[in-house]
């Protein structure tokens, strides 16, 4: 990991939907700032919910990569079982 991604705030798990959505917003800001790029995703960063407010899928996943060192991180949510996290890819 480099200086740019060493400060990234990881989460082993989320306590609520709001925790997940806050982390998603954090990721969105980091991507827009040019620090990370999305390399895999099950939906767009702003497309995790349908217009009716329901989740777009039972499993939502975004993989981002540091533009400086290439380290990868995964934001995931199992909306059906109520789990998720934001972790460094092994």
C-alpha positions in Angstrom: 0.0 0.0 0.0 1.1 3.5 -0.7 0.7 6.8 1.1 -2.5 7.5 -0.9 -4.3 4.3 0.1 -2.8 3.7 3.5 -5.3 6.2 5.0 -8.4 4.5 3.5 -11.0 3.6 6.1 -11.8 -0.1 5.9 -14.8 -1.8 7.5 -14.9 -5.5 8.5 -18.7 -5.2 8.7 -21.6 -2.7 8.7 -23.9 -2.1 11.6 -26.7 -0.8 9.4 -27.8 0.1 5.8 -26.7 3.7 6.6 -23.2 2.5 7.4 -23.0 0.8 4.0 -24.4 3.9 2.2 -22.0 6.2 4.0 -19.1 4.0 2.9 -20.4 3.9 -0.6 -20.5 7.7 -0.6 -16.9 7.7 0.7 -15.8 5.4 -2.2 -17.7 7.6 -4.6 -15.9 10.7 -3.5 -12.5 8.9 -3.7 -13.2 7.8 -7.3 -14.4 11.2 -8.3 -11.2 12.7 -6.8 -9.2 10.5 -9.0 -7.5 8.5 -6.2 -9.2 5.2 -7.2 -10.7 3.7 -10.2 -13.5 1.1 -10.4 -12.3 -2.1 -12.0 -15.4 -4.3 -11.3 -18.9 -3.6 -10.2 -22.3 -5.3 -10.1 -24.0 -1.9 -10.6 -23.0 1.8 -10.8 -22.0 3.6 -7.6 -25.2 5.6 -7.7 -27.4 2.6 -8.8 -27.5 0.5 -5.6 -31.2 1.2 -5.1 -34.1 1.1 -7.5 -36.5 4.1 -7.9 -38.8 2.4 -5.4 -36.1 2.4 -2.8 -35.4 -1.4 -2.9 -31.9 -2.7 -3.3 -30.9 -3.4 -6.9 -29.8 -7.0 -6.1 -29.2 -9.4 -3.2 -25.4 -9.0 -3.6 -23.8 -5.7 -4.5 -20.1 -5.4 -5.1 -17.6 -2.7 -6.2 -13.9 -3.3 -6.6 -11.6 -0.3 -6.7 -7.9 0.1 -7.4 -5.5 2.7 -6.2 -4.2 4.7 -9.1 -0.9 5.2 -7.5 0.1 1.7 -6.4 -2.5 -0.7 -7.8 -3.8 -2.0 -4.4 -7.4 -3.3 -4.7 -10.3 -2.9 -2.3 -13.7 -4.5 -2.3 -17.0 -2.9 -1.1 -19.7 -5.5 -0.8 -23.1 -5.9 0.6 -25.3 -9.0 1.0 -28.6 -7.1 1.1 -30.7 -10.2 1.6 -28.8 -11.4 4.7 -27.8 -7.9 6.0 -24.0 -8.3 5.8 -21.2 -6.5 4.1 -17.9 -4.8 4.4 -15.1 -2.7 2.8 -11.9 -4.7 2.8 -8.5 -4.9 1.2 -8.4 -7.6 -1.5 -6.1 -10.4 -0.4 
